[in-house]
Amino acid sequence: MHSDQEKKLAETLIGEAVIELLDTGAAISWRTLLDRLHKMMKNITDEKHLRAALYAIDNISRELQITVAEKSDAAAGIESYSAEDNVH
Protein backbone atom coordinates (compact mmCIF):
# COMPACT_ATOMS: atom_id res chain seq x y z
CA MET A 1 0.00 0.00 0.00
CA HIS A 2 1.29 3.41 -0.92
CA SER A 3 0.66 6.41 1.27
CA ASP A 4 -1.03 9.54 -0.01
CA GLN A 5 2.22 11.39 0.60
CA GLU A 6 4.12 8.89 -1.54
CA LYS A 7 1.54 9.18 -4.34
CA LYS A 8 1.73 12.98 -4.25
CA LEU A 9 5.51 12.85 -4.33
CA ALA A 10 5.35 10.46 -7.30
CA GLU A 11 3.07 12.90 -9.12
CA THR A 12 5.52 15.71 -8.36
CA LEU A 13 8.41 13.66 -9.74
CA ILE A 14 6.42 12.92 -12.90
CA GLY A 15 5.71 16.63 -13.26
CA GLU A 16 9.38 17.48 -12.85
CA ALA A 17 10.31 14.86 -15.45
CA VAL A 18 7.76 16.29 -17.91
CA ILE A 19 9.09 19.82 -17.35
CA GLU A 20 12.65 18.61 -17.99
CA LEU A 21 11.51 16.97 -21.23
CA LEU A 22 9.71 20.13 -22.31
CA ASP A 23 12.72 22.29 -21.44
CA THR A 24 14.96 20.15 -23.63
CA GLY A 25 12.46 20.03 -26.48
CA ALA A 26 12.17 16.25 -26.23
CA ALA A 27 9.05 14.42 -27.33
CA ILE A 28 6.66 13.56 -24.53
CA SER A 29 5.69 9.90 -24.49
CA TRP A 30 5.40 7.11 -21.95
CA ARG A 31 8.84 5.85 -23.00
CA THR A 32 10.63 9.21 -22.79
CA LEU A 33 8.97 9.84 -19.43
CA LEU A 34 10.17 6.47 -18.14
CA ASP A 35 13.69 7.17 -19.41
CA ARG A 36 13.74 10.55 -17.68
CA LEU A 37 12.50 9.08 -14.38
CA HIS A 38 15.17 6.37 -14.52
CA LYS A 39 17.82 9.07 -15.03
CA MET A 40 16.38 11.10 -12.14
CA MET A 41 16.55 8.03 -9.88
CA LYS A 42 20.33 7.94 -10.20
CA ASN A 43 20.51 11.19 -8.23
CA ILE A 44 17.97 10.31 -5.54
CA THR A 45 19.46 9.52 -2.15
CA ASP A 46 16.38 9.89 0.04
CA GLU A 47 14.46 6.62 0.59
CA LYS A 48 11.07 8.38 0.47
CA HIS A 49 11.85 9.94 -2.92
CA LEU A 50 13.25 6.66 -4.19
CA ARG A 51 10.05 4.78 -3.27
CA ALA A 52 7.98 7.50 -4.92
CA ALA A 53 10.08 7.32 -8.08
CA LEU A 54 9.68 3.54 -8.20
CA TYR A 55 5.93 3.94 -7.70
CA ALA A 56 5.79 6.45 -10.57
CA ILE A 57 7.85 4.20 -12.84
CA ASP A 58 5.61 1.24 -12.02
CA ASN A 59 2.45 3.19 -12.85
CA ILE A 60 3.85 4.58 -16.08
CA SER A 61 5.10 1.14 -17.11
CA ARG A 62 1.56 -0.20 -16.65
CA GLU A 63 0.13 2.65 -18.74
CA LEU A 64 2.68 1.92 -21.46
CA GLN A 65 1.69 -1.77 -21.48
CA ILE A 66 -2.00 -0.84 -21.74
CA THR A 67 -1.29 1.57 -24.62
CA VAL A 68 0.76 -1.02 -26.50
CA ALA A 69 -1.92 -3.67 -25.97
CA GLU A 70 -4.67 -1.33 -27.18
CA LYS A 71 -2.70 -0.44 -30.31
CA SER A 72 -2.04 -4.12 -30.95
CA ASP A 73 -5.73 -4.97 -30.51
CA ALA A 74 -6.75 -2.13 -32.80
CA ALA A 75 -4.28 -3.21 -35.47
CA ALA A 76 -5.49 -6.80 -35.25
CA GLY A 77 -9.09 -5.62 -35.60
CA ILE A 78 -8.26 -3.60 -38.69
CA GLU A 79 -6.35 -6.49 -40.26
CA SER A 80 -9.14 -9.00 -39.64
CA TYR A 81 -11.75 -6.56 -40.90
CA SER A 82 -9.76 -5.95 -44.06
CA ALA A 83 -9.31 -9.67 -44.66
CA GLU A 84 -13.03 -10.35 -44.17
CA ASP A 85 -13.96 -7.38 -46.28
CA ASN A 86 -12.01 -8.78 -49.26
CA VAL A 87 -13.81 -12.14 -49.24
CA HIS A 88 -16.34 -12.44 -52.10
C-alpha positions in Angstrom: 0.0 0.0 0.0 1.3 3.4 -0.9 0.7 6.4 1.3 -1.0 9.5 0.0 2.2 11.4 0.6 4.1 8.9 -1.5 1.5 9.2 -4.3 1.7 13.0 -4.3 5.5 12.8 -4.3 5.3 10.5 -7.3 3.1 12.9 -9.1 5.5 15.7 -8.4 8.4 13.7 -9.7 6.4 12.9 -12.9 5.7 16.6 -13.3 9.4 17.5 -12.9 10.3 14.9 -15.5 7.8 16.3 -17.9 9.1 19.8 -17.3 12.6 18.6 -18.0 11.5 17.0 -21.2 9.7 20.1 -22.3 12.7 22.3 -21.4 15.0 20.2 -23.6 12.5 20.0 -26.5 12.2 16.2 -26.2 9.0 14.4 -27.3 6.7 13.6 -24.5 5.7 9.9 -24.5 5.4 7.1 -22.0 8.8 5.9 -23.0 10.6 9.2 -22.8 9.0 9.8 -19.4 10.2 6.5 -18.1 13.7 7.2 -19.4 13.7 10.5 -17.7 12.5 9.1 -14.4 15.2 6.4 -14.5 17.8 9.1 -15.0 16.4 11.1 -12.1 16.5 8.0 -9.9 20.3 7.9 -10.2 20.5 11.2 -8.2 18.0 10.3 -5.5 19.5 9.5 -2.2 16.4 9.9 0.0 14.5 6.6 0.6 11.1 8.4 0.5 11.9 9.9 -2.9 13.3 6.7 -4.2 10.1 4.8 -3.3 8.0 7.5 -4.9 10.1 7.3 -8.1 9.7 3.5 -8.2 5.9 3.9 -7.7 5.8 6.5 -10.6 7.8 4.2 -12.8 5.6 1.2 -12.0 2.5 3.2 -12.9 3.8 4.6 -16.1 5.1 1.1 -17.1 1.6 -0.2 -16.6 0.1 2.7 -18.7 2.7 1.9 -21.5 1.7 -1.8 -21.5 -2.0 -0.8 -21.7 -1.3 1.6 -24.6 0.8 -1.0 -26.5 -1.9 -3.7 -26.0 -4.7 -1.3 -27.2 -2.7 -0.4 -30.3 -2.0 -4.1 -30.9 -5.7 -5.0 -30.5 -6.7 -2.1 -32.8 -4.3 -3.2 -35.5 -5.5 -6.8 -35.2 -9.1 -5.6 -35.6 -8.3 -3.6 -38.7 -6.4 -6.5 -40.3 -9.1 -9.0 -39.6 -11.8 -6.6 -40.9 -9.8 -6.0 -44.1 -9.3 -9.7 -44.7 -13.0 -10.3 -44.2 -14.0 -7.4 -46.3 -12.0 -8.8 -49.3 -13.8 -12.1 -49.2 -16.3 -12.4 -52.1 
